[in-house]
Amino acid sequence: MRRGDIYPLDRVGRALGNFFRPGNLIALRELALRQVAHAVDRSLESYREKDQTTGAVPVRERIGVAVSSNPAAQYLIARGARMAQALDGELFVIYVDMGQDTTEKNQKTLAANLQFAENVGARIEKVKAKNVAEAVANLVREKHITQMVFGRSATTGLKRYFYLNAIHRFLRDAPAVDVHIVTQER
């Protein structure tokens, strides 16, 4: 650069002093690494689909968020979106339809939650199943999700027991994945 190979000789000093500083170079390196990771991840995913390979580890982070018709699910989606953005990863919002959200109120709230997820750029994964833990574990495996976010709204009584039991079954059945339990009581 000092020889004038990149900038004209009369602008070299200004370029070195203003643009090519350590902070800017670090930021540029980070952007380049993210671009390369994204390209490698796309290439890896294409290879997996072509050869039906399942064991490989994704290059980019993939954040999964389990949601229901609970209005507080939008907080979980926002939390997952912030995590995905900070890690330059993908966001998946997972809804397991067990046939329980049949009331008009629940259907409207669920639709609002899923619309919110679309608005923040999430990929929506809806699956019908009788067992939430098993269905989410299967999606984590299938989509190569690296981090999973669950809400913590059931804090007392029988609901707490079922919630803890579902989390325990997920941990038992899921592949290696980081799990985040996020309180929804704000």
C-alpha positions, 0 to 999 in steps of 0.5 A, spaced: 500 500 500 505 504 501 508 503 494 501 506 491 499 499 489 492 500 492 491 507 493 495 513 489 501 515 493 498 522 495 492 518 498 496 513 502 497 517 508 490 519 509 488 512 508 492 508 513 491 514 518 483 514 517 481 507 514 486 502 515 486 502 523 486 496 527 478 497 529 476 497 522 480 491 520 478 487 525 471 489 523 472 487 516 475 481 518 469 479 522 464 481 516 469 476 511 469 470 516 461 471 517 460 471 509 465 465 508 461 461 514 455 463 511 457 460 504 460 454 507 454 452 511 450 453 504 455 448 501 454 443 506 447 443 507 446 442 499 451 437 500 447 434 505 441 434 501 444 431 495 447 425 499 442 424 504 448 425 510 445 427 517 451 427 521 455 433 519 455 439 524 452 446 521 457 451 520 452 457 523 448 457 529 441 455 528 437 457 534 430 454 535 424 457 539 418 452 542 412 456 542 405 455 543 398 460 543 401 463 550 401 471 548 408 471 552 411 467 546 412 473 542 417 475 548 421 468 547 421 469 539 424 476 540 429 473 545 431 468 540 431 473 534 436 477 538 440 471 539 440 469 532 442 476 530 448 476 535 451 470 532 449 471 525 445 465 525 438 462 523 432 462 527 427 457 527 420 457 531 417 451 532 410 450 534 407 443 536 400 442 534 397 437 539 390 439 538 389 443 544 389 450 541 382 449 538 378 456 541 378 462 537 382 466 542 388 461 542 387 460 534 388 468 534 394 468 539 397 463 535 396 466 529 399 473 532 405 469 535 407 466 528 406 472 524 411 476 529 416 470 528 415 471 520 416 478 521 423 477 525 425 473 519 424 466 522 423 459 519 416 457 521 416 449 523 409 447 524 408 439 526 402 435 529 404 430 534 402 427 541 409 428 544 412 435 544 419 433 547 419 428 542 417 432 536 422 438 538 427 433 539 426 430 532 426 437 529 432 439 532 436 433 529 432 434 522 434 442 522 441 441 525 439 446 530 444 448 535 441 452 540 434 451 543 429 456 547 424 454 551 419 458 555 418 457 563 411 460 564 408 454 568 411 455 575 406 451 580 402 445 581 401 440 575 403 444 570 410 445 573 410 437 573 408 436 566 413 442 564 419 439 567 417 432 565 417 435 557 424 438 558 427 432 561 424 428 556 427 433 550 434 433 554 434 425 554 431 425 546 435 430 543 442 431 540 447 435 543 444 442 543 445 448 548 438 449 551 436 456 554 430 456 559 427 463 559 422 466 564 416 469 560 414 473 567 415 480 565 
